[in-house]
């Protein structure tokens, strides 16, 4: 970047703490107020997204234009809404969504912030209809309907600056050129999608000449994104991108896809804004909310800012600016002075901690190392790690894959995630995962100790925040350790069974290690139960894990019987929930 120039002209905040799995629920609602927006501005943000725009529709926040506006009766009769809506039904719920949006727009405008409304289009209720959804890009009525919806939106919510459009996900979906749609069969996506985006752009520019339509090509393959970008108009259009082709990931801030896409956009004069986790809240660790890794934030923002063509940064998930969040404050430091050294940025971040600052920095550094060492690349299902169970199943461990019927999942996403096919995991992959989970758990364990050492000197007003961060750090440590133990026990059992098959004796050292690993896992689960027990209640009953107790007894009594009963391969029924990565 030029000397003295800031790498990010656009800096977009998103308020709230969404819940990714429970419909219409947020872990914490969007804290909309004048004072909150002033804090957001002080953090360095210049724009705010008016809706949380998350797939499970937390607090029934709008996810689509159709959730807040309708065509007039004559237009609606000619261009009917053919797909049932996923928002809360009824006029009362609709008016609440509209009122919230108007109120937020008024607050943000009064504070001088640029405003963005985020939606998915064309609306097809996500993947309900598969590869041939009703709202087809080659149906002229769809173009006409969305032009009408944009005009209705501008009429009902005057003053919104920009639109942020996902064309897959966010309850949008597209026909496949290899699918059942007779219009789209054999027509490449870039030939169908760019004209639709251009219709949105032209309509919005006519309404708001200073506005912009940001397109997020989520779920498209790298080749499809590049082909669209090469045809995308520049005036009034923007390219919005996840930090890599596969996901927003704290430990993977850029990849080759983003570099290439940003360069194509730069050559065409299309501005680029990158979506990334800028605070302590993230889908990766949900519902844990107090983890911190500010070193990764600084390094990730530095990498993103260094990409030619990138001129904006946007929160991907949500922030809560009313509480201590070292990640978010580190983002703020970068937005203010991106030329600082990492060491100087950490020292500035630690100023509120006074004499405890150096010790707190050591905690943050260790926690950042752990976050980077966790094997996020194994599978998308390694995310939302806070939902995983420490009492893992006692069938053989797996690495649960994730695969969706979208172009990206069927192609380029495999460059980031190892497990995108429902095949058996090779023992070497199980071992790789086990070792990396073990290493991450050890790093988080070191971070917990450093937080405890720092706490006595921390100012009283910040001690509750440090403790909350330490406690969530210990929670994620226990989950990583549970994965490690389950995988190691599986690998030991696999080798012992092969020795059985070859008529070889079972080594006492292997049996001893297997017993030790299972007992470590048993103790780890007891720790989790004790930490989760309500204050004033004993946790003994909550530590019950009869399955593990029986397995340990069987191993002590007859190892061969144990190997015939426990840690054997079974079909995946997600007995501990889909986000317990290793448990069938």
HELIX and SHEET records of a PDB file:
HELIX    1   1 UNK A   34  UNK A   42  1                                   9    
HELIX    2   2 UNK A   58  UNK A   60  5                                   3    
HELIX    3   3 UNK A   65  UNK A   67  5                                   3    
HELIX    4   4 UNK A   73  UNK A   78  1                                   6    
HELIX    5   5 UNK A   91  UNK A  110  1                                  20    
HELIX    6   6 UNK A  140  UNK A  156  1                                  17    
HELIX    7   7 UNK A  189  UNK A  207  1                                  19    
HELIX    8   8 UNK A  222  UNK A  229  1                                   8    
HELIX    9   9 UNK A  256  UNK A  268  1                                  13    
HELIX   10  10 UNK A  294  UNK A  305  1                                  12    
HELIX   11  11 UNK A  326  UNK A  336  1                                  11    
HELIX   12  12 UNK A  342  UNK A  349  1                                   8    
HELIX   13  13 UNK A  351  UNK A  356  5                                   6    
HELIX   14  14 UNK A  357  UNK A  373  1                                  17    
HELIX   15  15 UNK A  380  UNK A  382  5                                   3    
HELIX   16  16 UNK A  385  UNK A  387  5                                   3    
HELIX   17  17 UNK A  412  UNK A  415  5                                   4    
HELIX   18  18 UNK A  427  UNK A  455  1                                  29    
HELIX   19  19 UNK A  460  UNK A  501  1                                  42    
HELIX   20  20 UNK A  508  UNK A  532  1                                  25    
HELIX   21  21 UNK A  541  UNK A  543  5                                   3    
HELIX   22  22 UNK A  546  UNK A  557  1                                  12    
HELIX   23  23 UNK A  559  UNK A  565  1                                   7    
SHEET    1   A 9 UNK A  10  UNK A  13  0                                        
SHEET    2   A 9 UNK A  47  UNK A  49  1                                        
SHEET    3   A 9 UNK A 114  UNK A 120  1                                        
SHEET    4   A 9 UNK A 162  UNK A 166  1                                        
SHEET    5   A 9 UNK A 212  UNK A 216  1                                        
SHEET    6   A 9 UNK A 237  UNK A 242  1                                        
SHEET    7   A 9 UNK A 271  UNK A 276  1                                        
SHEET    8   A 9 UNK A 310  UNK A 315  1                                        
SHEET    9   A 9 UNK A  10  UNK A  13  1                                        
SHEET    1   B 2 UNK A  17  UNK A  18  0                                        
SHEET    2   B 2 UNK A  26  UNK A  28 -1                                        
END                                                                             
